Amino acid sequence: MSELSRRPVIGVTTQTLHAIQGIPEGLPESWVMNQRYFRAIMELGGVPWMIPLIPEDPDTLRAIYEHLDGLLIPGGVDMDPRTYGESPSPHLGVLDPARDATELQLTRWSIADGLPVLGLCRGAQVINVAAGGTLFQDIAAEIPGAQPHDLYPTRGFARTHLAHPVDLTEGTRLRDAFGAATAPVNSMHHQSVKRLGDGLVVSAVAPDGVVEAVEVADPAKFVVGVQWHPEVFERNAPAVQSLFDEFIAHAAA
Ligand SMILES: N[C@@H](CCC(=O)NCCCC(=O)O)C(=O)O
């Protein structure tokens, strides 16, 4: 058996190219995703598998799913609030319906089957919605006194800018992975978890009370979603590496 076949296959969902603001109309319809997510998986021994957004073909999506040992849900645009039973707020950003439907389906299959899932930023929100939870559509408009969380590179902030600390909940997988009660994090989001999904626990909170991470309560399952972007620190932060290590180890089991 080749070395490649022993490494866990980690699915990484893509996004619709034209869901990104400013993409010229003339470009062909495409699915794309930031390379950093794939490189973080490869650097830790996984084999990344780009997942097309094909909710209209559930049989093919299921066939892809059945090849996976784990699922990584990356960052990206806002989820359609109708996926969690709400009407769009005036502060809502662009949407990617095919990505919503694909990621919700994959996440629901994964939680039911015990496939390891790591959600990053948008990915944490998808996990919460897949479990029946809801989101604040805009933190600044809906959570009085919240600090700024939308420190995007487009606003001049480095992706490695450490915006605030998070308190890591004792007894959670995340706290164990970080081996500390708090951690400094970057912050590139304007939405966050509102009603917690079924079977989830909050595993990190910002000083203003914004939920910064969720995970399934079942210790037999690895389903962790963090609102920040650890993939940019993966090479030089031991705590972040241990989170990815644990994810890959569960996928390899
Ligand atoms: N749209 C949601 C999720 C934010 C998110 O995933 N940010 C990362 C953007 C993509 C990137 O630059 O890596 C929200 O705003 O809360």
PDBQT file of the ligand as one rigid body, heavy atoms in Angstrom, charges set to zero:
ROOT
HETATM    1  N1  LIG A 301     -19.236  35.579   6.274  1.00  0.00    +0.000 N 
HETATM    2  C1  LIG A 301     -19.112  35.151   7.661  1.00  0.00    +0.000 C 
HETATM    3  C2  LIG A 301     -17.861  34.270   7.817  1.00  0.00    +0.000 C 
HETATM    4  C3  LIG A 301     -16.607  35.082   7.713  1.00  0.00    +0.000 C 
HETATM    5  C4  LIG A 301     -15.407  34.332   7.171  1.00  0.00    +0.000 C 
HETATM    6  O1  LIG A 301     -15.429  33.145   6.913  1.00  0.00    +0.000 OA
HETATM    7  N2  LIG A 301     -14.349  35.111   6.985  1.00  0.00    +0.000 N 
HETATM    8  C5  LIG A 301     -13.244  34.679   6.219  1.00  0.00    +0.000 C 
HETATM    9  C6  LIG A 301     -13.385  35.301   4.828  1.00  0.00    +0.000 C 
HETATM   10  C7  LIG A 301     -12.595  34.544   3.768  1.00  0.00    +0.000 C 
HETATM   11  C8  LIG A 301     -11.118  34.765   3.972  1.00  0.00    +0.000 C 
HETATM   12  O2  LIG A 301     -10.657  35.899   3.724  1.00  0.00    +0.000 OA
HETATM   13  O3  LIG A 301     -10.434  33.805   4.367  1.00  0.00    +0.000 OA
HETATM   14  C9  LIG A 301     -19.019  36.354   8.590  1.00  0.00    +0.000 C 
HETATM   15  O4  LIG A 301     -18.671  37.446   8.085  1.00  0.00    +0.000 OA
HETATM   16  O5  LIG A 301     -19.247  36.183   9.790  1.00  0.00    +0.000 OA
ENDROOT
TORSDOF 0
